[in-house]
Amino acid sequence: MFQITISERQPSTAALQPVEMVERKGLGHPDTICDALAEEASRILCRTYLDKFGLVMHHNVDKALLWGGISQPRFGGGEVRAPLEIFLAGRATCEYRGVVVPVEELIREHCISWLGSRFHALDPQRHVKFHTLIRPGSADLVELYLRQEQTGIALANDTSCGVGYAPLSELERAVLAVEKTLNAPDTKAMHPELGEDVKVMGVRNGETLELTVACAFVDRHVSDIEDYVTKRSKLVSLVEQTVRAESAMSVHVSANAADDIHSGSLYLTVTGTSAEAGDDGEVGRGNRVNGLIAPYRPMNMEAAAGKNPVTHVGKLYNIVARRVAETLVEEIDEVGEAYCYLVSRIGSPVTQPQVADLRLALRDGGSIGTVTPRAEHIVRDQLSAIDRIRQELVDGLITVY
């Protein structure tokens, strides 16, 4: 049995502070590309292991580096002169009981397919060069991992912690909504000039939301400077419309603020991502598990993408902690805001953390004594559902970036 501690905290949600800042790096940002490909590599390995062996084997493919390329964009269509290069490294089970798993080939093929299906102007066969650098895991960690086959109990392969909070503030919801709207398939169909490399920085100053959006434009869909300015104005309008659906606050939007129209210095790309021309990326430098970079909230610096979904608590506990916090707010009326902190101990069952610590901001009339039994039940229920989380990760129903 593990320890659950529950304490009351004063409401200190970011939304109550005079100033709040929130960032999201979109799908085509070099850091997010690294996170996404590491996670896709883990998913294809999980599915392959399940098909071949009936269980997910030991792996962690959570180290990725994107080395930006060289391009020459121009109105009507430019060229990529040197491809961006992606180095995906990690540990994986390459052979089990005499059966060889073509790990590097699987990862390379799956990552190329993923890029091809998410980017409308980037051709992964021509614009990307892959380097897969996978070796077997250390003997002690593999042995620890394989104990689950004998006991049926997944054991934590690290001593790590996770954190989650709920609910999201208006600014957090708005920043998420803007990036997801700009990268939605319907938006790309209507505005093919908008690339996937979208970065949204939101600042709430009192009751005013100020969003700075950087969006790579695809050169083949822009005829000249006047056309660029017109389409950039449409981008601003689309962002404003999206934010107003999430918040009634005053909204000010700036798009591609570094442009210098008079000199012709514009955010113009061939492929829709800055990765084509020298902007590099790395796993773990971008969004946290909830899709945001929120410095006014507690954050865990764990790079979750690419870690195995069975025993790596650095990944699982961030997801569970978020779900605990969300469920507390949704199911207990007295809880206005919830924070959940989980810490593991290597070698212990993943469903048994050392400590689960809850910090709750209660509404008027609520008391810790009243909510404690229900809160403890939610913690245990969510931890017991780790198998379900594992399957959702394998199926791609949960993103960690």
C-alpha positions in Angstrom: 0.0 0.0 0.0 1.3 3.4 -0.9 1.0 6.7 0.8 -1.5 9.3 -0.3 -1.2 12.8 1.2 -3.9 15.4 0.6 -3.7 19.0 1.6 -5.5 22.2 1.0 -3.9 25.1 -0.9 -5.1 28.6 -1.5 -6.4 29.1 -5.1 -3.3 30.2 -7.0 -4.4 29.3 -10.5 -2.5 31.1 -13.1 -5.8 32.7 -14.2 -5.9 34.6 -10.9 -2.5 36.2 -11.3 -2.1 39.6 -12.9 0.1 38.2 -15.7 0.2 34.7 -17.2 2.3 33.3 -20.0 1.7 30.1 -22.0 3.5 28.6 -25.1 2.8 25.8 -27.5 5.2 24.5 -30.2 3.1 23.2 -33.0 3.2 20.0 -35.0 5.9 21.2 -37.5 8.2 22.8 -34.9 11.6 21.0 -35.0 11.3 20.1 -31.3 7.8 18.7 -31.7 8.9 16.8 -34.8 11.5 15.1 -32.6 9.0 14.3 -29.9 6.5 13.0 -32.4 8.9 10.7 -34.2 10.3 9.3 -31.0 6.8 8.5 -29.9 5.9 7.0 -33.2 9.0 4.8 -33.0 7.9 3.5 -29.7 4.4 2.8 -31.0 5.6 0.8 -34.0 7.9 -1.2 -31.7 5.0 -1.9 -29.3 2.7 -3.1 -32.0 5.5 -5.3 -33.6 6.4 -6.8 -30.2 2.7 -7.6 -29.4 2.2 -9.2 -32.8 5.4 -11.3 -32.6 5.6 -12.1 -28.9 2.3 -11.2 -27.2 3.9 -8.6 -25.0 5.7 -5.3 -25.3 9.4 -5.8 -25.0 11.9 -3.5 -23.3 12.7 -0.4 -25.3 13.4 3.3 -24.9 13.8 5.3 -28.1 13.6 8.7 -26.5 16.7 10.4 -27.9 16.2 12.3 -31.1 18.0 15.2 -32.7 17.0 17.2 -35.8 19.7 18.9 -37.7 18.2 21.6 -39.9 18.8 21.7 -43.6 19.5 24.4 -46.1 16.8 25.9 -48.4 16.2 28.7 -50.8 12.5 29.7 -50.6 11.1 32.1 -53.2 7.6 33.2 -54.3 5.9 30.6 -56.4 8.2 27.8 -55.1 11.8 27.5 -54.1 14.1 24.5 -53.3 15.6 22.5 -50.5 19.3 22.5 -51.2 20.4 20.2 -48.3 17.9 17.9 -46.5 17.2 18.2 -42.8 18.6 15.2 -40.9 17.0 13.3 -38.1 19.1 11.2 -35.7 16.9 8.8 -33.7 18.7 6.9 -31.0 17.8 4.6 -28.2 17.6 1.1 -26.9 15.3 -1.7 -28.0 14.9 -5.5 -28.0 16.3 -6.6 -31.4 16.0 -10.4 -30.8 13.9 -12.5 -28.5 13.8 -16.3 -28.3 15.5 -16.6 -31.6 13.2 -14.2 -33.4 14.9 -11.2 -35.0 13.1 -7.8 -35.0 14.2 -5.4 -37.8 14.1 -2.5 -35.4 15.9 0.2 -37.5 14.0 -0.6 -40.7 10.7 -0.6 -38.9 11.4 2.8 -37.3 12.6 4.4 -40.5 9.7 3.3 -42.6 7.1 4.3 -40.0 8.7 7.7 -39.4 8.8 8.4 -43.1 5.1 7.4 -43.4 4.2 9.6 -40.4 5.9 12.7 -41.9 4.2 12.1 -45.2 0.8 12.0 -43.7 1.2 15.1 -41.5 3.0 17.6 -43.8 1.4 18.9 -47.0 4.5 20.5 -48.5 7.4 18.4 -47.1 8.4 15.3 -49.0 10.2 13.0 -46.5 11.8 11.0 -49.3 13.5 14.1 -50.7 13.7 16.6 -47.9 14.6 14.3 -44.9 17.5 12.0 -44.2 17.1 9.5 -41.4 19.7 8.0 -39.1 18.5 5.3 -36.8 20.9 4.5 -34.0 19.4 1.6 -31.9 21.2 -0.8 -29.7 20.1 -3.4 -27.1 19.3 -2.3 -23.6 21.5 -3.0 -20.6 21.2 -6.5 -19.2 19.9 -5.5 -15.8 17.1 -3.2 -17.1 16.1 -5.9 -19.6 16.0 -8.5 -16.8 13.9 -6.1 -14.7 11.6 -5.6 -17.6 11.1 -9.3 -18.3 10.0 -10.0 -14.7 6.6 -8.8 -15.7 6.2 -11.9 -18.0 6.7 -14.2 -15.0 4.7 -12.2 -12.4 2.2 -10.2 -14.5 3.2 -7.1 -12.6 5.0 -4.2 -14.4 7.9 -2.9 -12.4 9.1 0.7 -12.5 12.3 0.9 -14.5 13.3 4.3 -13.0 12.9 6.4 -9.9 11.0 9.4 -11.3 8.1 11.7 -10.7 5.1 13.1 -12.6 2.9 16.1 -12.1 -0.5 17.1 -13.4 -3.0 19.9 -12.8 -6.6 20.9 -13.7 -8.4 22.8 -15.0 -6.7 24.7 -17.8 -7.0 28.5 -17.8 -8.6 30.4 -20.6 -5.2 31.4 -21.9 -4.1 27.8 -21.9 -7.2 26.6 -23.7 -6.9 29.4 -26.2 -3.2 28.7 -27.0 -4.0 25.0 -27.5 -7.0 25.8 -29.7 -5.1 28.2 -32.0 -2.3 25.7 -32.9 -4.8 22.8 -33.4 -7.0 25.0 -35.6 -4.1 26.2 -37.7 -2.9 22.6 -38.2 -6.3 21.1 -38.8 -6.7 19.4 -42.2 -9.7 21.6 -43.0 -7.6 24.7 -42.4 -4.8 23.4 -44.6 -7.3 22.7 -47.4 -8.6 26.2 -47.3 -5.2 27.9 -46.6 -2.4 25.7 -48.1 0.0 28.7 -47.7 0.1 27.9 -43.9 2.8 25.5 -43.0 2.8 23.1 -40.0 5.5 24.9 -38.1 3.3 27.0 -35.8 4.4 28.5 -32.5 2.0 30.3 -30.3 3.1 32.4 -27.4 0.2 33.7 -25.3 0.3 36.4 -22.6 -2.6 37.4 -20.5 -2.2 40.9 -19.0 -5.1 41.5 -16.7 -8.2 40.9 -18.9 -6.4 41.2 -22.2 -5.0 38.2 -24.2 -2.0 39.0 -26.5 -1.0 36.2 -28.8 2.2 36.2 -30.9 1.9 33.5 -33.6 4.8 32.4 -35.8 3.6 30.4 -38.8 5.9 29.3 -41.6 4.3 30.1 -45.0 4.7 27.7 -47.9 6.3 29.6 -50.8 4.6 27.8 -53.7 1.3 29.2 -52.4 2.4 32.8 -52.2 2.8 34.8 -55.4 4.4 38.0 -54.2 4.8 40.3 -51.2 1.3 41.7 -51.5 -0.2 38.2 -51.6 1.9 37.4 -48.5 0.6 40.4 -46.6 -3.0 39.6 -47.5 -2.7 36.0 -46.4 -1.0 37.0 -43.2 -3.9 39.2 -42.4 -6.2 36.3 -43.0 -4.1 34.3 -40.5 -4.6 37.0 -37.9 -8.3 36.9 -38.4 -8.5 33.1 -38.1 -6.5 33.3 -34.8 -8.8 36.0 -33.4 -11.8 34.0 -34.3 -10.4 30.9 -32.7 -9.5 32.7 -29.5 -12.9 34.3 -29.2 -14.5 30.9 -29.1 -12.5 30.2 -26.0 -12.5 33.5 -24.2 -14.5 36.7 -23.8 -11.4 38.7 -23.0 -10.0 41.4 -25.3 -7.7 39.8 -27.9 -4.7 41.2 -29.7 -2.9 39.0 -32.3 0.5 39.5 -33.9 1.6 37.1 -36.7 5.1 36.6 -37.9 6.3 39.6 -36.0 9.9 39.4 -37.3 8.8 40.1 -40.8 10.3 43.2 -42.5 8.1 43.9 -45.5 10.2 46.7 -46.9 13.3 44.6 -47.1 11.4 41.5 -48.2 12.5 39.5 -45.1 9.5 37.2 -44.5 8.8 33.9 -42.8 8.7 32.0 -46.1 9.6 28.3 -46.5 9.6 25.6 -49.1 8.3 22.8 -46.8 6.3 24.6 -44.1 8.8 24.1 -41.3 11.8 26.1 -40.2 13.7 22.8 -39.9 14.5 23.1 -43.6 16.9 26.0 -43.1 18.9 25.7 -39.9 16.4 25.6 -37.0 17.3 22.4 -35.1 15.2 20.3 -32.7 15.6 17.8 -29.9 13.3 15.5 -27.8 12.2 17.0 -24.5 12.7 20.7 -25.4 9.1 21.4 -26.3 5.7 20.9 -24.9 5.0 19.0 -21.7 2.7 16.0 -21.7 -0.4 18.2 -21.7 0.7 19.9 -24.9 1.8 23.2 -23.2 4.8 25.0 -21.9 3.3 26.8 -18.9 5.9 28.4 -16.6 3.3 29.6 -14.1 2.3 25.9 -13.4 4.3 23.0 -11.9 6.1 21.2 -14.7 8.2 18.0 -14.9 11.2 18.1 -17.2 10.9 14.5 -18.2 11.2 13.8 -21.9 8.2 11.5 -22.2 8.2 10.9 -25.9 9.7 7.5 -27.0 9.8 6.0 -23.6 8.1 2.6 -23.3 4.5 2.7 -22.1 4.8 -0.3 -19.8 7.4 0.4 -17.1 8.7 3.9 -17.7 7.1 5.9 -14.9 8.7 9.1 -16.2 6.1 8.8 -19.0 3.2 7.1 -17.3 3.1 9.1 -14.1 2.8 12.5 -15.9 -0.2 11.1 -17.8 -1.8 9.6 -14.7 -1.2 12.7 -12.6 -2.9 14.8 -15.2 -5.9 12.4 -15.3 -6.1 12.4 -11.5 -6.2 16.2 -11.4 -8.8 16.3 -14.1 -11.0 13.7 -12.5 -10.8 15.4 -9.1 -12.2 18.6 -10.6 -14.8 16.9 -12.7 -16.2 14.6 -10.1 -15.9 16.4 -6.8 -17.9 19.6 -6.7 -15.9 21.1 -3.8 -12.6 20.9 -5.7 -12.1 24.1 -7.8 -8.5 23.3 -8.7 -6.3 20.2 -8.3 -2.6 19.4 -8.5 -1.3 15.8 -8.4 2.4 14.8 -7.8 3.5 11.1 -8.1 6.9 9.6 -7.4 8.1 6.1 -8.1 10.8 3.8 -6.9 12.7 1.6 -9.3 11.8 -2.0 -9.1 8.4 -1.4 -7.4 5.1 -2.0 -9.2 4.1 0.9 -11.4 0.7 1.0 -9.7 2.3 1.5 -6.3 4.1 4.9 -6.2 6.1 5.9 -3.2 3.8 8.9 -2.6 0.8 10.4 -4.3 0.5 14.0 -3.1 -2.6 16.0 -3.9 -2.9 19.8 -3.4 -6.5 20.9 -3.7 -8.0 24.4 -3.9 -11.5 24.0 -2.4 -14.6 26.0 -3.2 -16.4 27.8 -0.4 -18.0 25.3 2.0 -15.6 22.5 1.1 -13.2 20.8 3.6 -10.3 18.4 3.2 -12.0 15.9 5.6 -15.1 15.8 3.3 -13.3 15.2 0.0 -10.4 13.0 1.2 -12.2 9.6 0.8 -13.4 10.4 -2.7 -10.0 11.9 -3.7 -8.1 8.8 -2.5 -10.5 6.6 -4.5 -9.8 8.6 -7.6 -6.0 8.2 -7.1 -6.2 4.5 -6.7 -8.6 4.1 -9.6 -6.5 6.0 -12.0 -3.3 4.1 -11.0 -5.1 0.8 -11.4 -6.0 1.9 -15.0 -2.4 2.1 -16.2 -2.9 -0.9 -18.4 -5.6 1.0 -20.2 -3.3 4.0 -20.6 -0.7 1.8 -22.0 -3.0 0.5 -24.7 -4.2 4.0 -25.5 -0.6 5.1 -26.0 0.0 2.1 -28.3 -3.1 3.0 -30.3 -2.1 6.6 -30.6 -5.1 7.9 -28.6 -2.8 9.8 -26.2 -0.2 12.3 -27.2 2.6 13.4 -25.0 3.6 16.6 -26.9 
